[in-house]
């Protein structure tokens, strides 16, 4: 169910009415979070609960096995990562791969018509799979790196994996941050209630008042059979689209953080005034922070980061950005989008243009005025 649906408002009212009574004691608290989160997630399609439980059980068991048989822990990590990536790849990318194989065979003349077909369930994308698989992988990798011990209680693990505020749209919670919080029956203070209320109201305002009113303008422009030739029109449409996706996504993140705060938990800030960034590199430290930092810590740095020389660091960054593009969607335009970002990030690194512009008076003035005008996040 969506945060802005009537079903969710009823669900949230029941959940938070029962929360003070059922959050006492770890087993009862974890069980209540799991049951409520399964109801929330199963509202879209209950069949995909089996996927969440199945891959989650593999992750839970793999982490325990790493500690019991440390000599084989790499094998158990591969099992965990493989199950998550396989599930994500099958449901999100099988259609894309099949379509491209068909077009390739057709282009080189091995077939005369498109023929590859997939079952309907392979073309259905489980809600939130891109988020909860990354969250699960953060757990097993953290155990593998000995950043945290494996949890012995499966209810504790699934309360972390399925907690409904951040289940389908983030922020992507790190196991090292959220699992310890779930061990504590934290008293909800007035500060928590006020901070949560502020975040929820701000999130709904971003989503319903701004993003949902910009969406028809953007949709009408991109779907119009008659394309205006005015560059000013298309710059306006591009700006409207930029603000639509920002307010939509950051609005959802604010609501998620607010709901979690009402429960007594702190989720990481997912957006930090990204449009005030003075470089593309800085932008990616402010936009969808839970994802960009995930790729940095679990892809870019393990590839070698910037430790292996300048050109290797460019290659690592390109690989990371291309994977990030495919994470956003199974289509070639997402690959091109990520390649464009990687290209300009490389240009920034080589030329140091942002730093050179920043030391000029004009650059300082523009940066300051932009920052003051676009204060949207905390």
Secondary structure as UniProt FT lines:
FT   TURN            3..4
FT   HELIX           6..22
FT   HELIX           26..42
FT   TURN            43..44
FT   HELIX           46..48
FT   HELIX           49..68
FT   HELIX           70..72
FT   HELIX           73..107
FT   TURN            108..109
FT   HELIX           120..123
FT   TURN            127..128
FT   HELIX           129..144
FT   TURN            145..146
FT   HELIX           154..162
FT   HELIX           164..166
FT   TURN            167..169
FT   HELIX           175..181
FT   TURN            182..183
FT   HELIX           190..204
FT   HELIX           205..211
FT   HELIX           212..223
FT   HELIX           231..263
FT   HELIX           274..276
FT   HELIX           280..283
FT   TURN            284..286
FT   HELIX           289..295
FT   HELIX           296..300
FT   HELIX           301..303
FT   TURN            304..308
FT   HELIX           310..328
FT   HELIX           332..351
FT   HELIX           353..358
FT   HELIX           361..373
//
